[in-house]
Amino acid sequence: MIDAGDETVKVIASDISPLSEASEHPHQSVHFMVDISKINAGQIESSILCSEITRAVSDGFIHLLNGQSEIVIYLGSDIRLSSSIALTRAVDSLLGTGTTRYL
């Protein structure tokens, strides 16, 4: 939730956990938030290939962001992902810091 005042903005979280604990608490899905104005198709493909080698149980989604528009792509039941620091680092190094989100 966001609390916006005249001079400050506060983000109020209902649940916060360290990234180091992400692999201990499986999430239902892994989302890659990709700003297509900053990324090329090769980088997206590389991140998917990186994801495929990870054994897991979570659904995967790519969110293609372009200004106010968003396209969400489900990676399918054949590509299952794991909430891990290794996955986050690998994908974020290809697509940018903060790309990977676990829900």
N, C-alpha and C positions, 0 to 999 in steps of 0.2 A: 504494500500500500504506500502511496506517496502523500505526504502532508506538505503542501506548498503554502508558505506564508508570503508576506510582502518582501522580506529580505532573505529568507532561508527556505531551503527545501530539505525535507527529511524523508528517508526511505525507511519504512517500518516493515521488518521481515517477520513472518510467522514461524519460520524454521531456518536455522543456520547451522551448517556443519562444515568442518574443515575438509578441504580437498583430500587431505591425507587419509580421511576416513571414508571416502567415496566408495572404494572397492569393498569395504566391509558392510556397506548398506546398499544393496542392489537397488537400482532405480528401474522404473518401468520403461523408460525411453532415454535415448541419447539424441540431442539435437545439435546440429551444426548450423550456426547463424552466419551466413555468407553474404557479404556486401559485394554484389557482382560488379560494381564500379571499381573495385580494388583487386579483384581476383580473376584469374583466367581459367578456362575450362581444364587445362592441364593440372592446375593446382587442385581443383575439385576432384578430378579423377584420381590423383595421387593420394588424396586424403581418404577416398573410398577404398582404394587398394590397401592402404595402411590399416583401415578399419576391418577389412575382411579377414585378416590374419589373426584377429583377436577372438578367442572363444568367449561366448557369452550368452546371455538370456534376454537382453534388452532390445526393444525395437529401435531402429535408427531413422532419423529424418534429416533432410537437408532443407534449410530455409533460405531461399534465394531472395535477398532484400535489394530493392531498387527504389530508393526514395521512400514514397508512401506505399509502394506495392510490395507484396510478398507472395511467393510461390512456395508451397510446402511439398516436398517429394518424400514419399515413404520408400525406404530402401528395400522393403520386401522381407518376407519371412526367411529367405535364404541368407540374409546378412544380419546376424545378431551381434550386438556389441556389448562391451563390458565397461562399467564405470571404473576407470583406472587412471592413475596418474600418467602411466606410459601412453595411453590413448590420448589423453588431454594434451600432453606435451607434443606428441607426434603431429596431431591435427593442428594444434595452435601454431606450431612452427611453420606449417605449410600455409595455413589460411589466416593467421593472425591471432594475437592474444585475445582471449575471451570468446573465441568462436564456439568452443564446446560447452554445452550445458546439459545437465542431468536432471530429469524430471521424474 
